[in-house]
Amino acid sequence: MSAGVADIVADVVVVGAGPGGIAAATRAAESGRRTVVLDEGAEMGGNIWRHRAGDGVPTQARKWMARFARSGAMVLNGASVVDARATSGGDGFLVTAERASLACRVHGRALVLATGSRERFIPFPGWTLPGVHGVGGAQALLKAGLSFAGKRVVIAGTGPLLLPVAATLAGAGARVVLVAEQAPARAVVGFAVGLLTRPESLLQGARYRAGFFGTPYRTGLWVSEARGTERLEAVTVTDGRTTREIVCDVLCAAHGLIPNVELPRLLQCEVANGAVVVDNHQQTSRPGVYCAGEATGIGGAELAIVEGELAGLSAAGSATDVELLRHRLRPLRRMAARMEHAFAPRAELRDIVTPDTIVCRCEDVRLRSIESGWNARQAKLYTRAGMGPCQGRVCGASLEFLFGWHADTVRLPSEPALLSTILAGTADESADSLHQGA
Ligand SMILES: Cc1cc2nc3c(=O)[nH]c(=O)nc-3n(C[C@H](O)[C@H](O)[C@H](O)COP(=O)(O)OP(=O)(O)OC[C@H]3O[C@@H](n4cnc5c(N)ncnc54)[C@H](O)[C@@H]3O)c2cc1C
């Protein structure tokens, strides 16, 4: 161990403690492998299970948390992974994280990346006003203690996530005045009909809808402007032919989820259509690196769990249950593909952005500063779009949607970090020497 740097040696290192990472770590540890999970969150559970301590924890989450606790896997919460690389001896991987301002290095023979997803924001005039949040972002704020009680809330965007968020906010005392789904009615109905083979999902959807029963849920409708002087006062919604103004205090707007692929990209794993490419062992194009959950494509918690189980077993070199899990994957992946198709952002969303609309909020770059003939790199060089603290996590996907660009390469660190952490990660030692010493 170097001064001020914690070194940990494992067989399997898992990044991400959402449903996918928890399942992967549990299965690897149950197979007898020393397993370490790192997650930047203060608690385990990822975007869906985190912050739900107490009575509200779903049965599935409780079951997996208990199984994880029994498995012997170790978890490091509050550990933000900033680098992952093969060791110089080619005998494993070195994962560097920052935890309470200290560097932490975890060495493993195999790596499972279960980094999940984040929201996709498509800019519109006024989207940076105070009072405008993401959809999942508003839910996270609520779970973290922000009160929406008595606030007039419009929820807009796309995908199944609109429903639980509307139900949760209404349950917390918000006056949800409208839920606007941009997908056309036929796409939403087609998706729901496809769920007839999964009655439990339909029932869940119906329960969420009951949670905001008095509020209109409109399809084929999207926000074209958010207005206000100091903060949000009203939004304009449109169906492409007519517009309507709605007075509100809060707008929750996002256009679905996109995979977090920064760490896989750092490791040069193949990424296609924004998601990590895996084989039928969940192995990426880089041998020894596995990927599970929404980093391989958006598909919900159940798909993340099955992929996680398969990735954990494969990383541990175990063939137990592999055929059974592959069998369970197929219908879940079909549903994920149907969801992607049904809730794809419509082309008209490109038309609501005006020359004055901010497209990179970290660097305050407006659409008019970007020339349509440029590529992502030119926009970065000439306007600093994507060069701010979010490092393109927000504007990267927006600009990709608006201009059809492909995301730029990722550089170290994958998350903001202290220089001492970055340096700790680049002082390589072969995994073998550490494994022998362990
Ligand atoms: C904001 C948001 C809210 C959501 N709310 C709901 C909901 O209410 N209901 C629902 O059904 N689905 C919801 N989803 C979708 C749901 O989270 C996923 O379907 C499911 O959790 C996927 O599991 P996962 O393990 O792939 O990823 P996640 O649950 O997203 O877990 C990924 C984990 O990786 C960690 N991580 C990522 N990068 C790093 C890094 N560099 N260093 C350390 N840790 C890292 C994150 O902290 C996170 O805990 C939401 C998604 C988002 C983005």
The ligand as an ORCA input file, in Angstrom:
! r2SCAN-3c Opt
* xyz 0 1
  C     -32.708      8.981    -12.265
  C     -33.350      7.632    -12.512
  C     -34.509      7.265    -11.807
  C     -35.110      6.028    -12.024
  N     -36.276      5.704    -11.357
  C     -36.894      4.529    -11.614
  C     -38.167      4.174    -10.983
  O     -38.689      4.921    -10.193
  N     -38.736      2.997    -11.304
  C     -38.173      2.140    -12.210
  O     -38.734      1.062    -12.487
  N     -36.986      2.426    -12.808
  C     -36.355      3.592    -12.542
  N     -35.188      3.905    -13.188
  C     -34.608      2.886    -14.072
  C     -33.889      1.877    -13.180
  O     -32.968      2.586    -12.393
  C     -33.161      0.832    -13.947
  O     -34.069      0.111    -14.736
  C     -32.400     -0.166    -13.076
  O     -32.040      0.377    -11.859
  C     -31.154     -0.596    -13.815
  O     -30.244     -1.220    -12.942
  P     -28.665     -1.096    -13.200
  O     -28.036     -1.927    -12.145
  O     -28.362     -1.374    -14.613
  O     -28.319      0.440    -13.000
  P     -28.499      1.497    -11.788
  O     -29.589      1.088    -10.872
  O     -28.580      2.781    -12.467
  O     -27.138      1.352    -11.005
  C     -25.913      1.794    -11.506
  C     -25.043      2.155    -10.342
  O     -23.721      2.417    -10.830
  C     -23.165      3.460    -10.072
  N     -22.104      4.069    -10.872
  C     -22.151      4.483    -12.152
  N     -20.949      4.978    -12.542
  C     -20.135      4.869    -11.457
  C     -18.776      5.229    -11.207
  N     -18.004      5.769    -12.169
  N     -18.271      5.010     -9.980
  C     -19.029      4.434     -8.992
  N     -20.315      4.089     -9.177
  C     -20.866      4.292    -10.395
  C     -24.326      4.397     -9.793
  O     -24.097      5.151     -8.612
  C     -25.485      3.404     -9.617
  O     -25.716      3.109     -8.256
  C     -34.559      5.128    -12.976
  C     -33.381      5.489    -13.663
  C     -32.788      6.722    -13.446
  C     -31.530      7.101    -14.221
*
